[in-house]
Amino acid sequence: MMGSSQFAIPTLELLLQRGYEIIAVYTQPPRSANRGKKITPTPIHEVAVKNDLKVFTPLDFSDEDSIRQFESLEPDVAVVVSYGLILPGSLLDIPRFGFLNIHPSLLPRWRGAAPIQRALIEGDNKTGLSIIKVTEKLDAGPIFLKEEMEIDQGITASELSDELAVKGADLLCRVMDNLETINPAEQSHTGISYAKKIDKTETRIDWNLPAEEVYNKIHGLSYQPGAWFEHRGVRIKILKCELIARNGKPGQVLDQDMTLSCLKGSIRPTLIQRQGKTPMNLKDFLRGYKLEIGEKLS
């Protein structure tokens, strides 16, 4: 099993429940995290240790020693879920059944690093999961199983990720249960799109966009890293919002309920987070923080 983030945990736990022999867990090395910069293992590392599994944390697979170490395990199959490291071609042929990957999109749409976020930011009304065989070309391997799901109105990237993580674990195990007989199908060569990694420069809210685009970005970036605006030197994240059919100047505060005007239409936050504070609903936020009607946000 190779994984690092929270998204990989349901897969590791389900593989354990189903009785698969997990001979090792590979995850990214412990790194400094949070304000205290305390060295912290990945979420998968912690679950592996609790289950007495052998854990390896290579920086990468650029040296022969790390590849020989993996080869010495003699794995039947490697499962990769949100691992975050590039796997060289010399590694991919070592397991008897190769490498399987859970990718949270309907491939070939949204290959790449941020498929869940990009689907929401672009306003997709459906997404899904693809269990693929890993090849050297990014997310381009043949597909074993695919499952589609509707995207609920107002769902955040974090909430959608949690849903897909659980569904993906089940889909992966369906492939594992039939590994000796199931054959993958080549991906379509049309409809390919790439979900590039979220850049910090994208996270600031641009009020000169239509309200629907602002709404999509807010939910696509929530809860982390979060879409934000600045007010009197304070950074404020909007984690959830609703669309409001009102117009004003872009960035203008339209009323005491914090209706915020965009290029066309408006949004109103429903979950909001002031810099250094915990998220709270709009009513609680406005109890301790006021914006003037008519002022313009940056």
N, C-alpha and C positions, 0 to 999 in steps of 0.2 A: 504494500500500500504506500503510495506517495501522495502526500497532501500537506497543507499548511494551515489554511484558514478555517473559520467556523463552518463554512460551506461543506467541508469534507467530513465533518464529524458524523452525521447520520449514516454515511457510507461505511465508515470504519465500524461503527456500533452495529449496523445491520449485518455486516460480514461476520463479526464475532458471534452475533445471535444465531446466525445460520450455520455456525460450526465450521466455517472455512479456516484452514490453518494459515495464519498470517505469520510468516517466518521473519518478517522485519517491516518496520515503518521508516520511511524516509521523509524528512521534513526539513524546512529551512532552519538554519542555526538560530539559537536564542539571540534576541536583539534588545537594545534599550527601547523602552516604551513609556508612554504617558509622561507627565510632568517631572516625575522623580527620576526619569531615565534609568529605571531599574531594569536589569537584564532579565528578559521574560521569554520563556519558551513559547512556541506556537501553540494554538489551541489543540491541534492534533497531537503534538508532543505530550501534552498533559494527559490526554485520554489514553495514549499508548502506554505511558508509565503506569497509570492506574490499572491497566490490564496486563502488566508485566510483559510487555512486548519489547523486543529488541529495537532500538532506535538509532538511526544514522542521520547525521546532519552535515553533509558535505556542502561546501560553499558553491561548488558546481561539479561538473563531470568532465572537466578539461584535462585531467591527468589520468594516466593509466592505472594508478593505484585505486582510485575510486571506482573505476570500471571493473577492475579485477575483483574488488571486494564484492560488488554487486553480482558478478558472475559466479563467485564462490557460493552464493546462496542457492544456486540452481533453482530459480523460481519457475513455476509452471506458467504463471501469468503475473503481470504487474498492473495494478489499478492506479490511475493517476486522476486526482480530483483537486483542483485549485492548489497545485503545488508551487508554481511560480518560478521554476527553473527550466532552462532549455535542456532538452534531452538529446544528446548526439546520436547520429545514426548507428554508431558502433554499439550503442546500448540496446537499441530497439529490437534486435534479433536474438538477444540472449534468452528471454523467456520462451518456453515452448509455444505458448499461444499469443506471444507478443504483449503489447501494452494496450489496455483499454482506458478510455477517457470519458468522463461525464462532462458534456458541454451544454451549458444552459441557454441554448437557442435552437431554432429550427434550421440547422445547417442546410445549405451554405450561407444563409443570412446570419450576419453577425459572428463571423469568425473573429478571433482576437481576444483582447484582455478584458473588455468591459461589456459583454453582450447584454446583461440584464439592465445596466444603466442606459445603454444606447437605445434599447428597445423602448424604454419609457420616455427618454428624451425626444425620440423621434415620433412618439405618439402611436406606436404599434398597438393594435387591438388584440393581438395574439402573440404568444411565444411558445416555448416548449423545451424539450430536452432531446439530445442526440447522444447515443452511446456509440463512440467511434473507435476504430483501431488507430493508434497513434502512428503517424508517418513523419518524415522529416519536414514536410511542408506544413505550416501552421494550420491546425484544425481542418485539414483537407482530406483526412483519412476516410475510408469507407465506413458506412453507417450500419451498425447491427440492429439497433432499434431506435425509433423516434416516437415521441409523444407530444401532442399539441395541447395547449391550454389557453383559455381566454384570459386576458389581463383585466382584472377588476378595476373599475373606476376608482381613482384616488389611492390606489395601492402605492407604497413606496418601494424603492429598489431593495431596501433591507427586508421588508416584509415579503416581497416576491422571491428574494433569494432564499429565505427560510422555507418557503413553500417548495421551491424547485429542488432544494437540497434533499428534502424528504422523498419527493417523487423520484428524484434521480437515483437515490440509493436503491429504491425498489426496482427501478428499471435496470440498473446495473446488475442486480442479483438475478433478474430474469435472464440476462445474457449469460452470467456465470453458471447458472443451473443448466444451460444448454450449450456450453462452450465447445463441446466436441462435435456438435452437429449444426450449429447456427452459422450461416454464411453472411458476411456483410455485403452491402450493395454500394457501388460507387456513388459518390456525391454528384449532384447535378452541376453542370458547368455554367448554368445561368442563375441569375439571382444572387450572385456572390456579393457580400458586403462585409466591411471590416469595422469592428468595434474597437477603436483606438483607446488606449488608456486615458482615464480622466486626468486632465491637466488642471492645475490650480487656477490658471487664468480663466478657465471656463466657469468657475464657481460663483463669481460675482453676478448678481442679477442685473440684466440689462432691461430697463423699463421701456426702451425704445423698440421692444418686440411686442407682437400681439399677446394678449393675456393667455391664450391657449398654449403658446410656446413657453411662456414664463411658468405656467402651471406644470407643464410636462417636465421642464428642467428641474423645478423644485422637487417633484416627486422622484425624478430619476437620480438625483444626487442625495436623497435622504436615506438613512440618517447621516451617513458619512460619504463624502466630506461635508455635505450640506451646502445649499445655495444661500447667499447672504447679501445684505446691503449694509451701508454704513450710515449711521445717524449720530450727528454731533460727536464724531470720533469713536463711537461704539459700534462694533461689528455685531450684527443681529442676523441669525440664521432663521429662515422660514423652512420648516420641516414638512409641513402639510398646509394645503390651502384649498379654497374653493373658488370657482369662477363666478364673477358678479357682472351682470349686464349694465354697467355704467361706464361713462367715458369722462376723461379729464386730460390734463397734461401728463405726459409720461413721468412717473415717479411721484405724482401728487397724492397727498393724503386727502381723501374725499370726505371722510366723516369720522365720528368718534369711535366707530367700530373698526377702524383701521382698514377701510377699503382703500386699496392702492391702485392707482390708475396705470395702465400700460399704454402702448401705442394705440391699441384698439381693445376696448373692454378693460376689466379690472380683475384683481384677485383679492381675496381676504384670507389672511393667515388663520389657521385653526390650531396649529402646533408650532410653537416659536421658541427660540433659544437665544437669550442674550449672552454675549461673550463672557465666559467664565462661570455661567450659571447652568442649571439643569433645564431640560425642555419643559415647557408648560403650555397649557391651553391659553387661548387668546384672552379669555376673561381674566384669568389670574395674572397674565402678563400685563394687561392694561391697568390692573389695580395698582401696580407699582411703577409703571413706566408710561409716560404720556407723549404722544405726538400731536403737534398742532394741526388742526384742520387747515388745509391749503398749503402747508409747507411741502417742499419738494425733496425727495430722498435722493441720495447719491449712490 
